[in-house]
Amino acid sequence: MFAIFIHDDAKADLLALRDSEPQAAGRILAFLEQLEGDPDLLDRLTQHDYGAHGSADFHVSKWQAQWRKGRDLWRFKVWDLEEKGLRYRVVYAFVAGKQHYHVLAITPRRDFNYEESDPICQRVLRAYQEL
């Protein structure tokens, strides 16, 4: 059965976001709650390029550099936030054998460059190793 879990690091990200950008925090939290109750929507989280060009409410992408290293890491962005200039990425892992999604980070796009030297990337990779 598909399930979604929010890592403690991502919970802390969401709490910090609530203080700095309450609109973004509320929208992301509402979306995560929507995912929790909708197996079909959860399944979209592993469909690369789902929602491209605004064809759905959110856009999914593999974290290509990590995929090439055998890590099942992804990110999504919510289009209505993007359109308001609130550019956030929700970074998550998929554990296929358990059909579990683990949200590992919620971060402003400007603060995250996807390079392994990036502090957020390092944090995500540590959390991923603990799954």
C-alpha positions as CSV (number, residue, x, y, z in Angstrom):
1,M,0.0,0.0,0.0
2,F,1.4,3.4,-1.0
3,A,2.1,5.7,1.9
4,I,3.8,9.0,2.4
5,F,6.0,10.0,5.4
6,I,7.5,13.4,6.3
7,H,11.0,13.2,7.6
8,D,11.8,15.3,10.7
9,D,14.1,17.6,8.6
10,A,11.2,18.3,6.2
11,K,8.9,19.0,9.1
12,A,11.4,21.6,10.4
13,D,11.6,23.0,6.9
14,L,7.8,23.4,6.8
15,L,7.7,25.0,10.3
16,A,10.4,27.5,9.2
17,L,8.5,28.2,6.0
18,R,5.3,28.8,7.9
19,D,7.1,31.7,9.6
20,S,8.7,33.2,6.5
21,E,6.1,32.4,3.7
22,P,2.9,31.2,5.4
23,Q,1.1,31.1,2.0
24,A,3.6,28.7,0.6
25,A,3.7,26.6,3.8
26,G,-0.1,26.3,3.8
27,R,-0.3,25.3,0.1
28,I,2.5,22.7,0.4
29,L,1.0,21.2,3.6
30,A,-2.5,21.0,2.0
31,F,-0.9,19.3,-1.0
32,L,0.9,16.8,1.2
33,E,-2.3,16.0,3.0
34,Q,-4.1,15.6,-0.4
35,L,-1.4,13.1,-1.4
36,E,-1.8,11.2,1.8
37,G,-5.4,10.4,0.9
38,D,-5.1,9.7,-2.8
39,P,-3.2,6.6,-4.0
40,D,-3.6,7.7,-7.6
41,L,-2.1,11.0,-6.9
42,L,0.7,9.4,-4.9
43,D,1.5,7.2,-7.9
44,R,2.1,10.3,-10.0
45,L,5.1,11.1,-7.7
46,T,7.2,8.5,-9.6
47,Q,6.2,9.6,-13.1
48,H,9.0,11.7,-14.4
49,D,7.8,15.0,-16.0
50,Y,4.3,14.5,-14.8
51,G,2.6,17.9,-14.8
52,A,5.1,19.5,-17.2
53,H,4.2,22.9,-18.6
54,G,1.3,23.3,-16.1
55,S,-0.6,20.2,-17.4
56,A,-1.3,19.3,-13.7
57,D,-1.3,21.1,-10.4
58,F,2.3,20.0,-9.8
59,H,5.4,19.0,-11.7
60,V,7.5,15.8,-10.9
61,S,11.1,15.3,-11.8
62,K,13.7,12.7,-11.1
63,W,16.8,14.1,-9.5
64,Q,18.8,12.9,-12.5
65,A,22.3,13.1,-11.0
66,Q,21.3,11.0,-8.0
67,W,19.3,8.6,-10.1
68,R,22.5,7.9,-12.1
69,K,24.1,6.9,-8.7
70,G,21.3,4.5,-7.9
71,R,19.4,6.8,-5.5
72,D,15.6,6.9,-6.0
73,L,15.3,10.7,-5.3
74,W,12.7,13.0,-6.8
75,R,11.4,16.5,-6.5
76,F,8.1,18.2,-7.2
77,K,7.0,21.8,-7.4
78,V,3.5,23.2,-7.1
79,W,2.6,25.3,-10.1
80,D,0.3,27.8,-8.4
81,L,3.1,28.8,-6.1
82,E,5.5,29.1,-9.0
83,E,3.1,31.4,-10.7
84,K,3.2,33.7,-7.6
85,G,7.0,33.7,-7.5
86,L,7.1,31.3,-4.6
87,R,9.6,28.8,-6.0
88,Y,9.9,25.8,-3.6
89,R,11.0,22.3,-4.2
90,V,9.8,19.3,-2.2
91,V,12.5,16.7,-2.3
92,Y,11.6,13.1,-1.6
93,A,12.6,9.5,-1.9
94,F,10.7,6.5,-3.1
95,V,11.3,3.1,-1.4
96,A,9.8,0.8,-4.1
97,G,9.9,-2.4,-2.1
98,K,7.6,-0.8,0.5
99,Q,5.8,1.6,-1.8
100,H,6.7,4.4,0.6
101,Y,7.4,8.0,-0.2
102,H,9.6,10.0,2.2
103,V,9.6,13.8,2.0
104,L,13.2,14.7,3.0
105,A,13.3,18.5,2.4
106,I,11.2,21.5,1.5
107,T,13.4,24.2,0.3
108,P,13.3,27.5,-1.7
109,R,14.7,26.8,-5.2
110,R,17.1,29.7,-4.9
111,D,18.8,28.0,-1.9
112,F,19.2,24.6,-3.5
113,N,21.5,23.9,-6.4
114,Y,21.3,20.0,-6.5
115,E,25.1,19.8,-6.3
116,E,26.5,17.3,-3.7
117,S,28.5,20.1,-2.1
118,D,25.2,21.9,-1.3
119,P,24.3,21.7,2.4
120,I,20.7,20.8,1.7
121,C,21.8,18.1,-0.7
122,Q,24.1,16.7,2.0
123,R,21.3,16.7,4.5
124,V,19.0,14.9,2.0
125,L,21.6,12.3,1.2
126,R,22.2,11.6,5.0
127,A,18.4,11.2,5.5
128,Y,18.2,9.0,2.4
129,Q,20.9,6.7,3.8
130,E,18.8,6.3,7.0
131,L,15.7,5.0,5.1
